[in-house]
Amino acid sequence: MDKKNVTRKNNDAKKNLLEEKVISISKVTKVTKGGRHFRFKADVAVGNRKGLVGIGTGKANEVSEAIKKAIQAANKNVVKISLIDNRTIPHEETGKVGRSVVLIKPAKEGRGIIAGGAARAVLELAGVKDIVAKSLGANTQINVAKATLKGLQAQRSPEHIAELRGKKVEEL
């Protein structure tokens, strides 16, 4: 019984460390024989600005409930990304989800986050400080956010590549 309480406290502490940012809120309608039923859909990104980031979606009859559900879903989908000097990504990458395509490139120190909309929200919460991102396909906000996350997940550090090849970083 004590273990359950400890686990809950650790989970609560982890959740408190993650910041949330609402990507989009939309009103969705279901037309039935009895009339129209309105609900709200929220897309949320969470992150700790140190390499952990996640995206989630929630639907409910009220906006606040939809946001809570989206935050819970995002906390379940948190992933670790690879950063160089805690400021940029190792290499250029393209993330694709649906018809949305996002190109992310590393940038020089002090350049800042050059991105817009959903991609910017994901990159800020991931802790990337210098990056250039461009949305090349459809601009559906949730798909742009997912494509950005997919591009970040595809990043490989020099240490990881050296390990895969069975060499040292200096040999690369």
N, C-alpha and C positions, 0 to 999 in steps of 0.2 A: 504494500500500500504506500509506503514511503517513496518507492521508486517512481510510482505514477506521479506523485506530487512534484518530485524533483524534475521529472521529464517535462511536466507542464511549465514549470518555472523557466527551464532552459529554452523551451519553445517560445514562451512569452518574451524572454530576453532577446532571442534571435529576431522575433517579429518587430520588437521595438527599435532594433538597430537599422531596419530597412525603411527607407523613405518611400513614399508613394507619390505618383504623379498621374493624374487622369489624362489619358490620351484623347478619348472622345466619349460623349454621351449622346445617345440617339433614342428617339421614340419609335417603337415598333408596334405595328397594328396587326391583329389577327381578326379577320372578318369571319363571323360565324352566322348561323341562322338567326341567332338572337341579337345580332348587331356587331359593332366593332369593340374589340377588347384591346386597350392600350397598355403597353408595358414599356419599361426603359431598359436599355442595354448600355453597359459601361465597359470601357476598355481601360485598363490600368497597368502602368509599369511600376515595378518596385526595384530598389537597389540600395547598396550601402556606399556607393561612390568609391569602392576599393576593389572592384572586380567581380562583384556578385550582382546579377540582374535577372529579372523575370517579368513575364507578361501574362496577364489574365483577363478573362471576360466574364461578366456576370449579368444576369437578367432578373428583374423583379418588378413589382407593381409600383414601387417608389424608387426615386433616384438614389437616395442614401443607401437603401438595401442593395441595389444593384452594384453600387460602388464597393460595399462591404464584401459581397460575393466575389467581385472581381479581384479585390485585394487578397482574399483567401486563395483564389485560383492562382494568382501570380506568385504568392509565397510558396505554393507547391511546385511551381515550375522554375525556381531560381537555379541559375547555372553560373559556373565560374568561368571567367574569360581571361585570356592571356594578355598582359600589358607589359610594355617595355618602359622602364624607369618610372612606373606608375603614372604615365602621362599619355602614351600613344600605343598604337598597335604595331605588331612586327612587320606586316606586309599588306599590300593591296588585296582586296577581296571583293567579290560580288555575291550578294545574297538574293535569292529568288524565292518568292512565295506567291502563288497564283500568277497574276500578270504584273505584280509589283517587282521591280528590280532596284536594288540599292547598291551603289558602288561606294566603298569606303576606302580611303587612302590615309596612310600616316602623314603627319604634318610636322614641320619644324617646331622647336620649342618656342612657346609664346604666341603661337598662331591662334590658338583657341579652337572652339568647336564651330566649324563652318558647316551647318546643317540646318534643316528646317523641320518644323512639325513634329511628327511622331518619331522620326529618326533622332532628332535632337534630344527629345525626352529620354529615349533609351540610352543614348551615348552619355548624357549627363549623369544618369543614375548608375551607369556602369563604372564611372570614375575616369573616363577618357577625357583628357584635358586638351590635347592637340590632335585634331583630325579633320579631314574633309570628307563630307558625305553628299552624294547626289542621287536623287530619286530619278530613275530612268524610265520606269514603266508606269503602270496605273498608280494613282495616288490614293488608293483606299488606305485610310490611316492605320487600321489594324494590320493589314498586310505589309505596309511599309515598316511598321514596328517589328513585325516578325521577321521580315527580310533583313533588317538591320541586325537583329539578334542572331540570325543564322550566319550572317557574315562575320560577326564577332566570335561565334562559336567555332568557325572554320579556321581561326587564327592559330598558328603553331609557332611556338617560341623556338629560337635556335637550339636551346637545350633539348627540347622534345625531338626535333629533327635529328640531332646528333645521337640521341638515345635510340631512335628507330634504325639508324644506319650503323650503330655499333661503333661510333667514333667519338672523339672528343670535340668540344665546341671549337677549339683552335684549329683542328684539321679541316673544318668546313671553310 
